[in-house]
Amino acid sequence: MVKCFVFGKFLPFHNGHKAMINFALTKCDELIVLVCCSDKENLPGETRKDWIDKTFEQAANLQVKIYNYNESQLPNTSVSSKSVSETWAAVFKKELSDCSLLISSEPYGEYVAEFMNIRHIMFDVERVQFPVAASYINSNLFQYWQYLPAAVRPHYAQKVVILGTESTGKTTLTTDLAKYFNCTAVMEAARDIIANSNSFCFDDLHLVAKEHAKRIEQSVLGESPLVIIDTDIHTTKSYARFVFNRELIVSPEIYDCNKASLYLYLDKDVAYFQDGTRLNETERNEIDSSHRQVLKDHKINIVEINGNWKERFEKAVKAINRLLPQTS
């Protein structure tokens, strides 16, 4: 029986890694993927392990393990040198003593296998199949987004939420921003579940929360890491307080799904328009205070957007552009 291993930081795990693991699965009976995590890295090993587990959940002969280490005691695994490889070969020989095969896509893989006295197979070292590396993704997320597997994308997606009381242009702005940035828009679920803001029951808010989270989950798997979202769970919780004087309790998964990189709050300094389904103007202004209080209670930092429609769009674009250099 052939037992094989691959190792790496998987920071992040990408389609090149995925292809290498698929290749390794064809060369052995059992495969161990070793996630090497330095104390200098912020992303937990459990998160990286989860990405791989989810991607290969159908592979019964694959096991993902985490190896935590301190860089004061062990050199960084990404360094290509014989001395570094010899040090890590000793670690791998202890941790993976029954492995007889190593598959890698890096030159140091040959060194490690030599010191372990096991076979080594090089996979796509020139990155012909998938011209990507973790460093490429970390330096230009937008250009290399296509190389992130579905399990990884939610972690790196940049979500921008458009908030505000009724009749402040949230839906129009969401649509216009998504068109401008050529990205995904998530439209407000409440519009499809609650036809009239003056007539709904408390349980409808639970349906809204679940459906909106579902839409967000689907959106982060799209073709762009940037997602513009029309309202979020805080607005739904605000309606629960304002209309029913009750707290809307949702699962941590729903709340985590709604977490965003940027919250734009539209001021009510525009003409109120009653389309027959909205609260009256007095209530619309009162729930604005409710929305703001809920956001304050949840320690959400907002960027105020005011002015006429053109000014709102320009301010929103500027705020999003301040976010993008961190990811592109």
Secondary structure, DSSP 4 states (H G I P E B T S, - for coil): --EEEEEE--TT--HHHHHHHHHHHTS-SEEEEEEEEETT-SS-HHHHHHHHHHHTTT-TTEEEEEEEE-TTTS--TT---HHHHHHHHHHHHHHTTT--EEEESSTHHHHHHHHHT-EEEE--TT--SS---HHHHHH-HHHHGGGS-TTTHHHH-EEEEEEESSSSSHHHHHHHHHHHHT-EEE--THHHH-S-TTS--HHHHHHHHHHHHHHHHHHTTSS-SEEEEES-HHHHHHHHHHHHS------HHHHHHH--SEEEEE-S-S-----SSSPPHHHHHHHHHHHHHHHHHTT---EEE-SSHHHHHHHHHHHHHHHGGGT-
